[in-house]
């Protein structure tokens, strides 16, 4: 478990897009016997679309988002009420399910999503998300894995949420040029005179990952050296402060 967890943390810390995050969690889940997952972020404003990182069947995820099932999903509704992980199955709502909810659950089961373990995530910024590991039935192997790794999965979910939020946050700009949060972060440390080795140590990532982000930054800014990128960054900040 420790090796799986450490590898997972390293991979999400180096992830630069949703594909990287999906693959990192999929591989970790596969090693733990929980290969199918969906990470759903519910926006604070109802007019905004939810964010989904998942390896569920594409036909189902597209259908789910298109019909805004997050608004009626009984699993998501329960997750909103508390922070404790819980297991569920297709008939989890019993007689309390509305016709629309029961139809949604039946449709999900047709895609092999009939039971699962859901981990609610309520962050300090007031955000809400849920990470679900699902199966086509409540088979003994799935139940054993869900129970055995529940605490570890809760920690993994929190780390995943924090890294996704940081990486996919609003891009930083320099003279109107958009940088990813990690590119901007690496450049900020370079401005203070830190080397790629120093930055890697500070951020807890590999040196080659820092170099990758700085190379992307130079390309976006249209410069050849990191010193030129630093100079452009500093100049843009002076203009901003005027």
C-alpha positions in Angstrom: 0.0 0.0 0.0 2.8 2.4 0.9 4.4 2.0 -2.5 1.1 2.6 -4.3 0.4 5.6 -2.2 3.8 7.2 -2.7 3.7 6.6 -6.5 0.3 8.1 -6.6 1.4 11.2 -4.8 4.4 11.6 -7.0 2.4 11.3 -10.2 -0.4 13.7 -9.2 2.2 16.3 -8.1 3.7 16.1 -11.6 0.4 16.0 -13.4 -0.3 18.9 -15.8 -3.7 18.1 -17.2 -6.8 16.0 -16.5 -5.5 13.0 -18.5 -2.4 12.8 -16.2 -4.7 12.9 -13.2 -7.1 10.3 -14.6 -4.3 7.9 -15.4 -2.6 8.3 -12.0 -5.8 7.5 -10.1 -6.7 4.7 -12.4 -3.4 3.0 -11.9 -3.5 3.4 -8.1 -7.1 2.1 -8.0 -6.2 -0.9 -10.2 -3.4 -1.9 -7.8 -5.9 -1.7 -4.9 -8.6 -3.7 -6.7 -10.8 -0.6 -7.4 -10.2 0.1 -11.1 -13.3 2.1 -12.0 -13.7 5.6 -10.6 -15.3 9.0 -11.0 -14.2 12.3 -9.4 -16.9 14.9 -9.7 -16.5 18.6 -8.7 -19.8 20.4 -8.1 -19.5 24.2 -8.9 -20.6 26.7 -6.3 -22.8 28.4 -8.9 -25.6 26.2 -10.4 -25.2 27.9 -13.8 -21.6 26.5 -14.1 -21.0 22.9 -15.3 -19.5 20.3 -13.0 -16.0 19.0 -13.6 -15.6 15.2 -14.1 -12.4 13.2 -14.2 -13.3 9.6 -14.7 -12.7 6.3 -16.4 -16.4 5.4 -16.5 -17.7 4.5 -19.9 -17.7 7.6 -22.0 -21.3 7.0 -23.1 -22.5 7.2 -19.5 -20.4 10.2 -18.4 -21.5 12.3 -21.5 -25.1 11.3 -20.8 -24.8 12.1 -17.1 -23.4 15.6 -17.7 -25.7 16.4 -20.5 -28.7 15.7 -18.4 -27.2 17.4 -15.3 -27.8 14.3 -13.3 -25.5 15.7 -10.6 -28.6 17.7 -9.5 -30.7 14.6 -8.7 -28.0 11.9 -8.1 -28.9 10.4 -4.7 -25.3 9.4 -4.1 -24.1 13.0 -4.6 -27.0 14.3 -2.5 -25.9 12.0 0.4 -22.3 13.0 -0.1 -23.2 16.7 0.3 -24.6 15.9 3.8 -21.4 14.7 5.4 -17.7 13.9 5.1 -17.7 10.1 5.9 -17.1 7.6 3.1 -20.1 5.4 2.4 -21.0 2.4 0.3 -24.1 2.3 -1.8 -25.8 0.1 -4.4 -28.4 0.5 -7.1 -31.4 0.2 -4.7 -29.8 2.3 -2.0 -32.6 4.8 -1.8 -35.3 2.3 -1.2 -38.8 3.9 -1.3 -37.3 7.4 -0.8 -36.0 7.6 -4.4 -38.0 9.7 -6.9 -38.9 8.2 -10.2 -36.2 10.3 -11.8 -33.6 9.1 -9.4 -34.5 5.5 -9.8 -34.4 5.9 -13.6 -30.9 7.4 -13.3 -29.7 4.5 -11.1 -31.1 2.0 -13.5 -29.4 3.7 -16.4 -26.1 3.8 -14.6 -26.4 0.0 -13.9 -26.7 -0.6 -17.6 -23.2 0.8 -17.9 -21.8 -1.4 -15.1 -22.2 1.2 -12.3 -24.4 -0.5 -9.8 -22.6 -0.2 -6.5 -19.7 1.7 -5.1 -17.8 3.5 -2.4 -18.1 7.3 -2.4 -15.8 9.7 -0.5 -17.2 13.2 0.0 -14.7 16.0 -0.1 -15.5 19.3 1.6 -12.5 21.6 1.4 -11.6 24.7 3.4 -12.6 27.0 0.5 -16.2 25.9 0.6 -15.8 23.6 -2.4 -17.5 20.2 -2.7 -16.4 17.2 -4.7 -16.9 13.4 -4.5 -14.7 10.5 -5.5 -16.5 7.3 -6.2 -15.0 3.8 -6.9 -17.7 1.8 -8.6 -18.4 -1.8 -9.6 -21.1 -3.6 -11.6 -22.2 -5.5 -8.5 -21.4 -5.8 -4.8 -18.9 -8.6 -5.3 -16.9 -9.8 -2.3 -13.5 -8.6 -3.8 -14.8 -5.1 -4.2 -16.2 -5.0 -0.7 -13.0 -6.3 0.8 -10.9 -3.7 -1.0 -13.3 -0.9 -0.2 -13.3 -1.7 3.5 -9.5 -2.5 3.7 -8.4 0.7 2.1 -11.1 3.1 3.1 -8.9 5.4 5.3 -6.1 5.4 2.7 -8.6 6.1 -0.1 -10.0 9.1 1.9 -6.5 10.6 2.2 -5.9 9.9 -1.5 -9.1 11.6 -2.4 -8.2 14.7 -0.5 -4.7 14.9 -2.0 -6.2 14.3 -5.5 -8.7 17.1 -5.0 -6.1 19.6 -3.8 -3.7 18.9 -6.7 -6.5 19.1 -9.3 -7.7 22.4 -7.8 -4.2 23.8 -7.8 -3.3 22.7 -11.3 -6.5 23.5 -13.0 -7.1 26.9 -11.3 -7.4 30.1 -13.3 -4.2 30.5 -15.3 -1.7 33.3 -14.4 -0.8 35.7 -17.1 2.3 37.7 -18.1 1.6 40.5 -20.6 -1.6 38.7 -21.5 0.1 35.3 -22.1 -1.5 32.5 -20.1 0.7 30.2 -17.9 -0.5 27.2 -16.0 -0.3 27.5 -12.2 2.7 25.2 -12.0 4.5 27.1 -14.8 3.9 30.4 -13.1 5.0 28.9 -9.7 8.3 27.6 -11.2 9.0 31.0 -12.8 8.3 32.8 -9.6 10.9 30.8 -7.8 13.3 31.4 -10.8 12.8 35.1 -10.3 14.2 34.8 -6.8 17.4 33.2 -8.2 16.5 29.6 -7.4 18.0 26.9 -9.7 16.0 24.0 -11.1 17.4 21.8 -8.4 16.3 24.3 -5.7 12.8 24.6 -7.2 12.4 20.9 -7.4 13.3 20.5 -3.8 11.0 23.3 -2.7 8.0 22.0 -4.7 8.7 18.4 -4.0 8.8 17.4 -7.7 11.5 16.1 -10.0 14.2 18.4 -11.5 13.2 17.3 -15.0 9.6 18.3 -14.2 10.7 21.8 -13.2 12.8 22.0 -16.5 9.7 20.9 -18.4 7.6 23.7 -17.0 10.2 26.3 -17.5 10.8 25.2 -21.1 7.0 25.6 -21.7 7.2 29.0 -20.1 10.0 30.2 -22.3 8.2 28.9 -25.4 5.0 30.7 -24.5 6.8 33.9 -23.7 8.8 33.7 -26.9 12.2 33.8 -25.2 15.3 31.6 -25.4 16.7 31.7 -21.9 15.2 31.6 -18.4 16.9 34.9 -17.6 14.9 36.5 -20.4 11.8 34.9 -19.0 12.6 36.3 -15.6 13.2 39.8 -17.0 9.9 39.7 -18.8 8.1 38.6 -15.7 9.7 41.4 -13.6 8.9 44.0 -16.2 5.2 42.9 -16.4 5.0 43.1 -12.6 6.4 46.7 -12.6 3.8 47.7 -15.2 1.0 46.1 -13.2 2.0 48.0 -10.0 1.9 51.4 -11.8 
